[in-house]
């Protein structure tokens, strides 16, 4: 996506609803995400910045506010309130190569959260689906310039391709790229990239047998991701996956998985139950900690079979991303990032609504669980 920041900007004086094809109803689908990131590039004349987000993605962001007072420079640590990218057209592609085109417009009128005079980047092209999250209708795409992440999909019901999408599919898309509606510089220095220590593949604590509460099953979200197996230990029911955009995921295996023909180094597609926060509260501590406790299920839990290994974690972490509408957050712990965790509904006082990036929290979570795996392609 870095090359996208240098795209030629065109100021088009036309009626956005008729020529750009976006309706007020579609624009009402924008969701706001608050994240803490590091500025990687600044194009003040074009009102575009590139931000490295908490997950290590490089995001091209159109800035919808006056950038001049901010005096942003590469390396600045910033808190950004972002209208997530919004997919308004999606269909299966007959193309075999990836493509990406961008044009910028100025809003001719107020439309939902987009205000008159804001610069908005429109994009279209062909990309490969990297991740599909069915519950919150979001996906990540890989184009020729890199990844486009956490895109919300808003499409007419009669032509909605989303329910049939799978990781690895090629699609033609049209979307509105992310727009920053608020930016604050953070005075504390940016953390060095990567983790200060590596999380072990297996828990140091002896396994214990337990069951999970049935009501938690409805709180889990099912996603489909692609990646490369860095470590694959079916006998110990655990794997480490490297995503196409660079970070690693520790995933336990839900029992009964068909793993024949899959080995270290393979490109795979995995169906996972996303990580789930089951307890969350603000913490007065400012040091990062993490304790892992693996359990063996004493009974079936949905598609996760009796005898499956489930990794539980407790600790203190920094909030680096909050998506209130999706009820998700990302945390920074001593092993690096813990990404896109769903927060169980019904926690006392809805702590997510009271949190902001930079807060320290005490948490208890269930790490991602694989319920299906197969070779990619």
VOPAGU-2260 file (C-alpha; in pm, 1 decimal, decimal comma):
REM VOPAGU-2260
SITE   aa  ch    i         X         Y         Z
SITE  UNK   A    0       0,0       0,0       0,0
SITE  UNK   A    1     298,1     237,2      35,2
SITE  UNK   A    2     290,7     309,8    -336,1
SITE  UNK   A    3     -74,0     408,0    -296,9
SITE  UNK   A    4      29,1     708,6     -86,5
SITE  UNK   A    5     207,1     853,2    -388,9
SITE  UNK   A    6     -92,4     813,7    -617,3
SITE  UNK   A    7    -185,3    1121,7    -819,1
SITE  UNK   A    8    -461,3    1313,6    -643,1
SITE  UNK   A    9    -747,8    1432,9    -860,4
SITE  UNK   A   10    -994,0    1696,0    -737,0
SITE  UNK   A   11   -1325,3    1613,6    -900,0
SITE  UNK   A   12   -1612,9    1860,7    -887,9
SITE  UNK   A   13   -1909,9    1631,6    -931,4
SITE  UNK   A   14   -2207,8    1511,4    -736,5
SITE  UNK   A   15   -2074,8    1224,6    -530,7
SITE  UNK   A   16   -2397,1    1019,4    -503,4
SITE  UNK   A   17   -2453,8     993,8    -880,0
SITE  UNK   A   18   -2096,8     970,4   -1013,0
SITE  UNK   A   19   -1912,8     788,8    -734,3
SITE  UNK   A   20   -2205,3     556,0    -672,0
SITE  UNK   A   21   -2218,2     578,3    -293,1
SITE  UNK   A   22   -2547,2     639,9    -118,2
SITE  UNK   A   23   -2604,5     801,8     223,1
SITE  UNK   A   24   -2733,2     464,2     345,3
SITE  UNK   A   25   -2403,4     296,7     253,6
SITE  UNK   A   26   -2199,4     571,6     415,8
SITE  UNK   A   27   -2399,2     525,3     735,5
SITE  UNK   A   28   -2224,7     185,8     757,3
SITE  UNK   A   29   -1893,0     346,0     852,2
SITE  UNK   A   30   -1752,6     221,8    1183,2
SITE  UNK   A   31   -1505,1     414,2    1398,5
SITE  UNK   A   32   -1189,3     245,1    1526,1
SITE  UNK   A   33    -950,6     409,4    1772,0
SITE  UNK   A   34    -590,3     292,5    1740,7
SITE  UNK   A   35    -240,4     381,9    1856,6
SITE  UNK   A   36      17,3     367,1    1578,6
SITE  UNK   A   37     340,5     509,8    1439,1
SITE  UNK   A   38     357,7     751,8    1145,7
SITE  UNK   A   39     562,9     599,3     863,3
SITE  UNK   A   40     512,7     864,0     591,7
SITE  UNK   A   41     350,1    1207,3     561,8
SITE  UNK   A   42     219,8    1376,9     245,6
SITE  UNK   A   43      73,5    1702,7     382,5
SITE  UNK   A   44     -27,3    1851,8      46,1
SITE  UNK   A   45    -224,3    1538,2     -39,6
SITE  UNK   A   46    -355,1    1507,3     320,0
SITE  UNK   A   47    -238,0    1145,8     332,9
SITE  UNK   A   48     -37,2     962,9     598,1
SITE  UNK   A   49      88,1     607,1     625,8
SITE  UNK   A   50      49,6     461,4     974,0
SITE  UNK   A   51     191,7     136,7    1109,0
SITE  UNK   A   52     -98,0       5,9    1316,0
SITE  UNK   A   53     -77,1    -211,4    1630,9
SITE  UNK   A   54     -83,0    -528,5    1421,7
SITE  UNK   A   55     214,8    -419,5    1211,4
SITE  UNK   A   56       6,1    -330,7     904,6
SITE  UNK   A   57      97,6     -24,4     701,2
SITE  UNK   A   58    -228,3     165,4     654,0
SITE  UNK   A   59    -271,0     441,5     396,5
SITE  UNK   A   60    -503,8     690,4     566,8
SITE  UNK   A   61    -668,9     993,6     410,4
SITE  UNK   A   62    -681,3    1272,4     670,4
SITE  UNK   A   63   -1020,4    1441,2     687,1
SITE  UNK   A   64    -909,0    1723,5     919,2
SITE  UNK   A   65    -657,9    2009,3     898,2
SITE  UNK   A   66    -312,0    1850,5     916,4
SITE  UNK   A   67    -106,5    2170,5     944,3
SITE  UNK   A   68    -131,5    2221,1    1323,8
SITE  UNK   A   69     -23,8    1860,8    1383,8
SITE  UNK   A   70     319,0    1900,2    1214,8
SITE  UNK   A   71     341,8    1523,9    1184,4
SITE  UNK   A   72     674,4    1359,8    1105,4
SITE  UNK   A   73     786,8    1004,9    1039,9
SITE  UNK   A   74     829,6     821,7    1369,3
SITE  UNK   A   75     564,4    1017,5    1560,7
SITE  UNK   A   76     343,5     806,2    1782,2
SITE  UNK   A   77     -21,5     898,0    1732,4
SITE  UNK   A   78    -370,9     810,3    1847,5
SITE  UNK   A   79    -600,8     801,4    1545,3
SITE  UNK   A   80    -980,3     789,2    1528,5
SITE  UNK   A   81   -1047,6     620,4    1198,6
SITE  UNK   A   82   -1350,0     554,5     982,1
SITE  UNK   A   83   -1276,3     196,2     876,3
SITE  UNK   A   84   -1251,1     115,8     507,1
SITE  UNK   A   85   -1593,2      42,8     357,4
SITE  UNK   A   86   -1651,1    -207,1      74,2
SITE  UNK   A   87   -1952,5    -109,4    -137,1
SITE  UNK   A   88   -1909,8    -346,3    -431,9
SITE  UNK   A   89   -1769,6    -697,8    -439,0
SITE  UNK   A   90   -1785,5    -977,8    -695,8
SITE  UNK   A   91   -1585,9   -1282,7    -791,8
SITE  UNK   A   92   -1303,0   -1201,6   -1030,2
SITE  UNK   A   93   -1213,5   -1370,0   -1356,9
SITE  UNK   A   94    -874,8   -1197,3   -1350,9
SITE  UNK   A   95    -560,6   -1389,2   -1256,6
SITE  UNK   A   96    -349,8   -1087,6   -1156,5
SITE  UNK   A   97    -394,5    -841,2    -871,4
SITE  UNK   A   98    -463,6    -475,3    -949,1
SITE  UNK   A   99    -531,5    -150,6    -764,7
SITE  UNK   A  100    -652,5     190,8    -883,0
SITE  UNK   A  101    -712,0     495,9    -668,3
SITE  UNK   A  102    -873,7     834,0    -718,6
SITE  UNK   A  103    -934,4    1107,1    -462,9
SITE  UNK   A  104   -1234,9    1336,1    -440,7
SITE  UNK   A  105   -1345,3    1618,7    -215,7
SITE  UNK   A  106   -1683,3    1572,8     -52,2
SITE  UNK   A  107   -1928,7    1811,7    -220,9
SITE  UNK   A  108   -2168,3    1788,6      74,3
SITE  UNK   A  109   -2208,2    1634,5     419,2
SITE  UNK   A  110   -2287,8    1262,7     392,4
SITE  UNK   A  111   -2304,0    1075,1     720,8
SITE  UNK   A  112   -1969,1    1104,2     902,0
SITE  UNK   A  113   -1802,2    1249,4     589,6
SITE  UNK   A  114   -1819,5    1628,2     588,3
SITE  UNK   A  115   -1817,3    1875,1     300,2
SITE  UNK   A  116   -1461,4    1949,0     187,2
SITE  UNK   A  117   -1309,1    1628,1     327,2
SITE  UNK   A  118   -1072,4    1443,0      95,8
SITE  UNK   A  119   -1187,6    1084,2      38,4
SITE  UNK   A  120    -988,8     811,9    -137,6
SITE  UNK   A  121   -1183,5     574,7    -362,3
SITE  UNK   A  122   -1022,4     248,1    -465,5
SITE  UNK   A  123   -1103,8     -37,4    -700,1
SITE  UNK   A  124    -921,4    -340,3    -831,0
SITE  UNK   A  125    -865,2    -712,8    -791,2
SITE  UNK   A  126    -742,2    -864,6    -465,2
SITE  UNK   A  127    -712,9   -1194,3    -281,3
SITE  UNK   A  128    -918,8   -1254,4      32,8
SITE  UNK   A  129    -691,5   -1309,6     333,6
SITE  UNK   A  130    -942,1   -1319,8     617,3
SITE  UNK   A  131   -1319,8   -1334,7     646,2
SITE  UNK   A  132   -1503,5   -1259,0     972,2
SITE  UNK   A  133   -1863,7   -1362,0     916,7
SITE  UNK   A  134   -2019,2   -1226,4    1235,7
SITE  UNK   A  135   -1907,2    -863,9    1198,5
SITE  UNK   A  136   -1903,8    -872,4     814,3
SITE  UNK   A  137   -1543,0    -764,5     774,9
SITE  UNK   A  138   -1257,4    -889,8     561,8
SITE  UNK   A  139    -891,0    -832,1     481,3
SITE  UNK   A  140    -764,1    -822,6     123,6
SITE  UNK   A  141    -417,8    -852,2     -33,8
SITE  UNK   A  142    -358,4    -641,4    -343,8
SITE  UNK   A  143     -46,2    -575,6    -552,7
SITE  UNK   A  144      67,4    -298,4    -314,8
SITE  UNK   A  145       5,0    -486,2      10,0
SITE  UNK   A  146    -278,9    -549,6     250,2
SITE  UNK   A  147    -606,5    -362,3     299,8
SITE  UNK   A  148    -731,4    -457,9     644,0
SITE  UNK   A  149   -1043,4    -461,8     861,1
SITE  UNK   A  150   -1279,4    -361,1     581,3
SITE  UNK   A  151   -1650,6    -348,8     660,6
SITE  UNK   A  152   -1873,9    -481,1     382,0
SITE  UNK   A  153   -2197,3    -296,7     293,0
SITE  UNK   A  154   -2378,4    -442,2      -8,4
SITE  UNK   A  155   -2738,3    -470,7    -132,3
SITE  UNK   A  156   -2898,5    -793,7     -11,4
SITE  UNK   A  157   -2982,0    -907,1    -364,3
SITE  UNK   A  158   -2617,3    -911,8    -475,8
SITE  UNK   A  159   -2442,3    -991,3    -149,8
SITE  UNK   A  160   -2141,2   -1214,2    -219,3
SITE  UNK   A  161   -2009,2   -1194,9     136,6
SITE  UNK   A  162   -2175,4   -1508,4     282,7
SITE  UNK   A  163   -2014,0   -1724,9      11,5
SITE  UNK   A  164   -1661,8   -1580,8      40,5
SITE  UNK   A  165   -1367,1   -1795,9     146,4
SITE  UNK   A  166   -1006,9   -1711,9     226,4
SITE  UNK   A  167    -804,4   -1741,3     -93,3
SITE  UNK   A  168   -1082,6   -1620,4    -327,5
SITE  UNK   A  169   -1001,6   -1358,4    -590,9
SITE  UNK   A  170   -1248,0   -1067,4    -595,5
SITE  UNK   A  171   -1306,9    -743,6    -782,7
SITE  UNK   A  172   -1379,0    -469,5    -530,4
SITE  UNK   A  173   -1475,7    -106,0    -496,4
SITE  UNK   A  174   -1426,9      66,6    -163,2
SITE  UNK   A  175   -1374,8     385,6      31,8
SITE  UNK   A  176   -1035,2     379,6     201,8
SITE  UNK   A  177    -996,2     462,2     573,9
SITE  UNK   A  178   -1043,3     827,9     672,1
SITE  UNK   A  179    -890,0     983,4     985,8
SITE  UNK   A  180   -1136,0    1212,7    1165,5
SITE  UNK   A  181    -915,8    1285,4    1468,6
SITE  UNK   A  182    -539,8    1259,4    1536,3
SITE  UNK   A  183    -349,7    1326,5    1860,1
SITE  UNK   A  184      26,9    1304,5    1898,1
SITE  UNK   A  185     135,0    1077,5    2185,2
SITE  UNK   A  186     421,4    1215,1    2394,8
SITE  UNK   A  187     561,0     877,0    2496,9
SITE  UNK   A  188     815,0     722,1    2256,7
SITE  UNK   A  189     706,5     442,9    2024,8
SITE  UNK   A  190     777,3      89,8    2133,4
SITE  UNK   A  191    1035,2     -96,9    1931,1
SITE  UNK   A  192     872,3    -329,8    1681,8
SITE  UNK   A  193     827,1    -690,5    1775,0
SITE  UNK   A  194     809,7    -853,3    2115,4
SITE  UNK   A  195    1072,9    -831,0    2384,6
SITE  UNK   A  196    1041,7   -1204,2    2435,3
SITE  UNK   A  197     882,4   -1488,0    2243,3
SITE  UNK   A  198     577,5   -1669,3    2373,6
SITE  UNK   A  199     647,4   -2041,3    2418,2
SITE  UNK   A  200     446,7   -2279,0    2203,4
SITE  UNK   A  201     341,6   -2484,8    2505,9
SITE  UNK   A  202     237,2   -2376,0    2854,5
SITE  UNK   A  203     482,4   -2418,2    3140,7
SITE  UNK   A  204     187,5   -2498,5    3368,1
SITE  UNK   A  205      60,6   -2856,0    3382,2
SITE  UNK   A  206    -259,7   -2913,8    3183,3
SITE  UNK   A  207    -581,2   -2945,3    3379,3
SITE  UNK   A  208    -919,8   -3073,1    3271,2
SITE  UNK   A  209   -1219,2   -2840,3    3268,0
SITE  UNK   A  210   -1528,0   -2742,7    3071,0
SITE  UNK   A  211   -1623,0   -2406,5    2919,4
SITE  UNK   A  212   -1953,5   -2239,3    2999,0
SITE  UNK   A  213   -2208,4   -2302,8    2725,4
SITE  UNK   A  214   -2302,4   -1932,5    2701,0
SITE  UNK   A  215   -1948,4   -1851,6    2584,8
SITE  UNK   A  216   -2009,0   -2045,9    2263,3
SITE  UNK   A  217   -2242,6   -1778,4    2126,7
SITE  UNK   A  218   -1982,9   -1508,5    2201,7
SITE  UNK   A  219   -1713,2   -1662,1    1981,0
SITE  UNK   A  220   -1678,5   -1533,9    1624,3
SITE  UNK   A  221   -1574,0   -1762,5    1340,4
SITE  UNK   A  222   -1305,5   -1639,2    1101,1
SITE  UNK   A  223   -1118,3   -1794,0     812,0
SITE  UNK   A  224    -751,4   -1701,6     769,5
SITE  UNK   A  225    -466,2   -1793,6     536,5
SITE  UNK   A  226    -101,9   -1821,0     636,3
SITE  UNK   A  227     215,8   -2027,2     663,0
SITE  UNK   A  228     267,2   -2290,1     932,3
SITE  UNK   A  229     581,8   -2201,6    1126,7
SITE  UNK   A  230     536,1   -2475,1    1384,9
SITE  UNK   A  231     283,5   -2754,4    1359,0
SITE  UNK   A  232     250,0   -3004,1    1643,9
SITE  UNK   A  233     -74,7   -3201,0    1602,9
SITE  UNK   A  234      28,1   -3446,5    1875,3
SITE  UNK   A  235      33,8   -3155,7    2121,1
SITE  UNK   A  236    -268,4   -2984,7    1958,9
SITE  UNK   A  237     -94,3   -2653,1    1894,8
SITE  UNK   A  238      37,7   -2458,5    1595,5
SITE  UNK   A  239     199,7   -2125,8    1513,2
SITE  UNK   A  240      79,8   -1948,7    1198,1
SITE  UNK   A  241     246,0   -1658,2    1016,0
SITE  UNK   A  242      -9,7   -1439,4     841,0
SITE  UNK   A  243      56,0   -1292,6     493,3
SITE  UNK   A  244      99,3    -952,3     657,7
SITE  UNK   A  245     370,4   -1059,5     896,7
SITE  UNK   A  246     252,5   -1131,1    1250,2
SITE  UNK   A  247     225,9   -1473,2    1411,1
SITE  UNK   A  248     -70,6   -1641,0    1576,3
SITE  UNK   A  249     -59,2   -1910,8    1841,5
SITE  UNK   A  250    -357,4   -2137,2    1773,7
SITE  UNK   A  251    -467,4   -2445,3    1963,6
SITE  UNK   A  252    -640,6   -2728,6    1777,4
SITE  UNK   A  253   -1003,1   -2806,6    1847,7
SITE  UNK   A  254    -980,4   -3184,2    1836,8
SITE  UNK   A  255   -1079,1   -3415,8    1552,8
SITE  UNK   A  256    -903,6   -3201,9    1289,2
SITE  UNK   A  257    -805,1   -3377,5     967,8
SITE  UNK   A  258    -435,6   -3293,2     945,3
SITE  UNK   A  259    -314,2   -3554,9     695,7
SITE  UNK   A  260     -91,3   -3398,2     432,3
SITE  UNK   A  261     -26,3   -3082,3     635,4
SITE  UNK   A  262     322,0   -3005,7     769,7
SITE  UNK   A  263     557,4   -2724,5     872,1
SITE  UNK   A  264     608,2   -2461,5     603,2
SITE  UNK   A  265     277,8   -2530,7     425,7
SITE  UNK   A  266      44,3   -2255,2     308,3
SITE  UNK   A  267    -290,3   -2332,8     471,9
SITE  UNK   A  268    -643,2   -2205,0     523,8
SITE  UNK   A  269    -768,1   -2233,0     882,2
SITE  UNK   A  270   -1118,3   -2194,8    1026,0
SITE  UNK   A  271   -1076,5   -2047,6    1373,4
SITE  UNK   A  272   -1278,6   -1933,2    1669,2
SITE  UNK   A  273   -1128,5   -1587,8    1729,5
SITE  UNK   A  274    -966,3   -1505,8    2061,3
SITE  UNK   A  275   -1224,4   -1404,9    2323,9
SITE  UNK   A  276   -1184,2   -1176,7    2626,7
SITE  UNK   A  277   -1391,6   -1319,2    2912,0
SITE  UNK   A  278   -1287,4   -1071,5    3183,8
SITE  UNK   A  279   -1161,1    -713,5    3146,8
SITE  UNK   A  280   -1099,5    -420,0    3381,6
SITE  UNK   A  281    -878,8    -112,1    3403,3
SITE  UNK   A  282    -550,2    -168,1    3583,6
SITE  UNK   A  283    -340,9      67,2    3796,6
SITE  UNK   A  284     -31,1    -132,2    3698,9
SITE  UNK   A  285     177,5      -7,1    3406,3
SITE  UNK   A  286     400,3    -312,2    3365,7
SITE  UNK   A  287     311,0    -580,6    3113,1
SITE  UNK   A  288     250,1    -938,8    3225,3
SITE  UNK   A  289     108,4   -1259,9    3083,1
SITE  UNK   A  290      44,7   -1600,8    3236,9
SITE  UNK   A  291     -72,1   -1889,8    3024,5
SITE  UNK   A  292    -272,9   -2185,8    3149,1
SITE  UNK   A  293    -364,7   -2461,8    2902,4
SITE  UNK   A  294    -671,3   -2671,4    2976,3
SITE  UNK   A  295    -802,7   -2996,1    2828,5
SITE  UNK   A  296   -1177,2   -2994,0    2766,0
SITE  UNK   A  297   -1366,9   -3251,9    2968,0
SITE  UNK   A  298   -1667,0   -3231,7    2731,1
SITE  UNK   A  299   -1753,5   -3108,7    2381,6
SITE  UNK   A  300   -1779,9   -2730,8    2331,5
SITE  UNK   A  301   -1965,0   -2679,2    2003,5
SITE  UNK   A  302   -1730,1   -2795,9    1726,9
SITE  UNK   A  303   -1440,6   -2811,8    1973,1
SITE  UNK   A  304   -1424,4   -3172,2    2085,8
SITE  UNK   A  305   -1373,0   -3328,1    2426,2
SITE  UNK   A  306   -1000,6   -3370,5    2488,1
SITE  UNK   A  307    -903,9   -3061,7    2285,9
SITE  UNK   A  308    -639,1   -2824,6    2419,5
SITE  UNK   A  309    -751,7   -2467,5    2490,0
SITE  UNK   A  310    -502,5   -2193,9    2583,3
SITE  UNK   A  311    -618,9   -1950,1    2852,1
SITE  UNK   A  312    -428,8   -1631,1    2931,2
SITE  UNK   A  313    -434,8   -1371,8    3209,6
SITE  UNK   A  314    -223,4   -1062,1    3252,0
SITE  UNK   A  315    -181,1    -687,8    3219,3
SITE  UNK   A  316    -160,5    -521,3    2877,8
SITE  UNK   A  317    -183,6    -184,0    2702,7
SITE  UNK   A  318    -488,9    -111,6    2487,6
SITE  UNK   A  319    -367,5     -21,3    2136,7
SITE  UNK   A  320    -690,6     -50,6    1936,3
SITE  UNK   A  321   -1063,1     -26,3    2018,7
SITE  UNK   A  322   -1355,2    -101,3    1784,8
SITE  UNK   A  323   -1667,9     -32,9    1990,1
SITE  UNK   A  324   -1927,1    -134,4    1729,9
SITE  UNK   A  325   -1752,2    -466,1    1656,6
SITE  UNK   A  326   -1685,1    -511,8    2030,9
SITE  UNK   A  327   -1317,5    -585,9    1960,8
SITE  UNK   A  328    -985,5    -465,6    2092,9
SITE  UNK   A  329    -614,5    -527,8    2041,9
SITE  UNK   A  330    -368,0    -539,0    2330,3
SITE  UNK   A  331       9,9    -508,6    2365,7
SITE  UNK   A  332     156,2    -753,4    2614,2
SITE  UNK   A  333     510,0    -871,8    2695,2
SITE  UNK   A  334     504,7   -1108,2    2395,5
SITE  UNK   A  335     395,4    -835,8    2154,8
SITE  UNK   A  336      48,5    -787,5    2012,7
SITE  UNK   A  337    -267,5    -978,6    2099,0
SITE  UNK   A  338    -486,5    -885,8    1804,4
SITE  UNK   A  339    -857,1    -845,9    1727,3
SITE  UNK   A  340    -990,4    -999,8    2045,8
SITE  UNK   A  341   -1367,5   -1018,3    2073,1
SITE  UNK   A  342   -1499,0    -901,3    2409,6
SITE  UNK   A  343   -1767,8   -1119,9    2563,6
SITE  UNK   A  344   -2102,1    -937,6    2582,1
SITE  UNK   A  345   -2244,5    -888,4    2929,0
SITE  UNK   A  346   -1925,7    -802,9    3117,2
SITE  UNK   A  347   -2006,7    -581,7    3414,7
SITE  UNK   A  348   -2039,5    -216,1    3315,7
SITE  UNK   A  349   -1943,8    -272,2    2949,5
SITE  UNK   A  350   -1572,6    -192,7    3008,4
SITE  UNK   A  351   -1502,2    -152,9    2635,9
SITE  UNK   A  352   -1708,7     167,5    2622,3
SITE  UNK   A  353   -1497,5     311,7    2904,1
SITE  UNK   A  354   -1157,4     228,6    2754,0
SITE  UNK   A  355    -932,6     434,4    2528,8
SITE  UNK   A  356    -604,3     357,6    2357,3
SITE  UNK   A  357    -315,3     386,2    2600,0
SITE  UNK   A  358    -509,5     247,1    2897,2
SITE  UNK   A  359    -366,3     -48,6    3087,2
SITE  UNK   A  360    -604,4    -334,7    3158,3
SITE  UNK   A  361    -618,0    -658,4    3349,7
SITE  UNK   A  362    -760,2    -931,0    3125,7
SITE  UNK   A  363    -846,1   -1298,3    3102,9
SITE  UNK   A  364    -886,7   -1446,9    2756,4
SITE  UNK   A  365    -922,2   -1762,8    2551,9
SITE  UNK   A  366    -674,4   -1776,8    2264,0
SITE  UNK   A  367    -780,7   -1870,6    1906,4
SITE  UNK   A  368    -894,3   -2229,3    1847,5
SITE  UNK   A  369    -872,1   -2402,9    1509,2
SITE  UNK   A  370   -1174,8   -2608,9    1406,4
SITE  UNK   A  371   -1063,5   -2677,2    1048,3
SITE  UNK   A  372    -739,9   -2679,1     847,6
SITE  UNK   A  373    -658,3   -2756,7     484,6
SITE  UNK   A  374    -385,5   -2679,5     230,3
SITE  UNK   A  375    -429,1   -2348,3      45,9
SITE  UNK   A  376    -492,6   -2372,2    -326,3
